[in-house]
Amino acid sequence: MENEPNAPIRTRRSGRPPALARRIIVMKLRATADEAEMIKAAASNARLPTATFVRRRALSERTTALPSVDLETAAQLARLGHVLNQAVKLCHRGSVSTWPVAEAEQLREICGRISVRLTTAKDALSEQTD
């Protein structure tokens, strides 16, 4: 057919080439009025449509995942809840006239250990982002 004299001449289409993967998913983003204005201004300064700007920032900027809950910290929190619950039950029953000293000391100790673990995790996280 290409060799026929009356065959139509095929020319290359001009214009934008088709995208490899069409973007058909629409995502919504919640923002305050101030945040929306800041995002729009940043997109405008970059001379990009807002959606393109947000997509590029979201996909290229390095993010640090928050650490998963440490099992030991979770166990300490569970013990804290248990000890606190037992102390409150004793007080409600009238079994003790004042806060149980042994339970209060256990609570103080567990809270101290949790505080140390959370501070350590916070410091490690801030070192990762620096």
FENNORLIN-V540760 format. One record per residue. N is the residue number from 1. RES is the residue in one small letter. SS is DSSP state (alpha for helix, beta for strand, coil for the rest). BURIAL is b if it has 9 or more other ideal C-beta (glycine too) atoms within 8 Angstrom, else e. D_CENTER is the distance of its C-alpha to the mean C-alpha in whole Angstrom. Layout:
# FENNORLIN-V540760
n = (N/N)
res = (RES/RES)
ss = (SS/SS)
burial = (BURIAL/BURIAL)
d_center = (D_CENTER/D_CENTER)
This chain:
# FENNORLIN-V540760
n = (1/2/3/4/5/6/7/8/9/10/11/12/13/14/15/16/17/18/19/20/21/22/23/24/25/26/27/28/29/30/31/32/33/34/35/36/37/38/39/40/41/42/43/44/45/46/47/48/49/50/51/52/53/54/55/56/57/58/59/60/61/62/63/64/65/66/67/68/69/70/71/72/73/74/75/76/77/78/79/80/81/82/83/84/85/86/87/88/89/90/91/92/93/94/95/96/97/98/99/100/101/102/103/104/105/106/107/108/109/110/111/112/113/114/115/116/117/118/119/120/121/122/123/124/125/126/127/128/129/130)
res = (m/e/n/e/p/n/a/p/i/r/t/r/r/s/g/r/p/p/a/l/a/r/r/i/i/v/m/k/l/r/a/t/a/d/e/a/e/m/i/k/a/a/a/s/n/a/r/l/p/t/a/t/f/v/r/r/r/a/l/s/e/r/t/t/a/l/p/s/v/d/l/e/t/a/a/q/l/a/r/l/g/h/v/l/n/q/a/v/k/l/c/h/r/g/s/v/s/t/w/p/v/a/e/a/e/q/l/r/e/i/c/g/r/i/s/v/r/l/t/t/a/k/d/a/l/s/e/q/t/d)
ss = (coil/coil/coil/coil/coil/coil/coil/coil/coil/coil/coil/coil/coil/coil/coil/coil/coil/coil/coil/coil/coil/coil/coil/coil/coil/coil/coil/coil/coil/coil/coil/coil/alpha/alpha/alpha/alpha/alpha/alpha/alpha/alpha/alpha/alpha/alpha/alpha/alpha/coil/coil/coil/coil/alpha/alpha/alpha/alpha/alpha/alpha/alpha/alpha/alpha/alpha/alpha/coil/coil/coil/coil/coil/coil/coil/coil/coil/coil/alpha/alpha/alpha/alpha/alpha/alpha/alpha/alpha/alpha/alpha/alpha/alpha/alpha/alpha/alpha/alpha/alpha/alpha/alpha/alpha/alpha/alpha/alpha/coil/coil/coil/coil/coil/coil/coil/alpha/alpha/alpha/alpha/alpha/alpha/alpha/alpha/alpha/alpha/alpha/alpha/alpha/alpha/alpha/alpha/alpha/alpha/alpha/alpha/alpha/alpha/alpha/alpha/alpha/alpha/alpha/alpha/alpha/coil)
burial = (e/e/e/e/e/e/e/e/e/e/e/e/e/e/e/e/e/e/e/e/e/e/e/e/e/e/e/e/e/e/e/e/e/e/e/b/e/e/b/b/e/b/b/e/e/e/e/e/e/b/e/b/b/b/e/b/e/e/e/e/e/e/e/e/e/e/e/e/e/b/e/e/b/b/e/b/b/e/b/b/e/e/b/b/e/b/b/e/e/b/b/e/e/e/e/e/e/e/e/b/e/e/b/b/e/b/b/e/e/b/b/e/b/b/e/e/b/b/e/e/b/e/e/b/b/e/e/e/e/e)
d_center = (60/59/62/64/65/64/60/57/56/52/50/47/45/43/40/36/36/34/30/30/27/27/24/24/21/20/17/16/14/14/15/18/21/21/17/19/22/20/19/22/24/22/22/26/26/25/28/25/25/21/20/21/19/16/16/17/15/12/14/16/14/12/9/9/7/7/10/11/14/17/20/22/20/20/24/24/23/25/28/27/27/30/32/31/32/35/36/36/38/41/41/41/44/46/46/45/46/43/40/40/40/39/36/35/36/33/31/31/31/28/26/27/26/22/22/23/21/18/19/20/16/15/18/17/13/15/18/15/14/18)
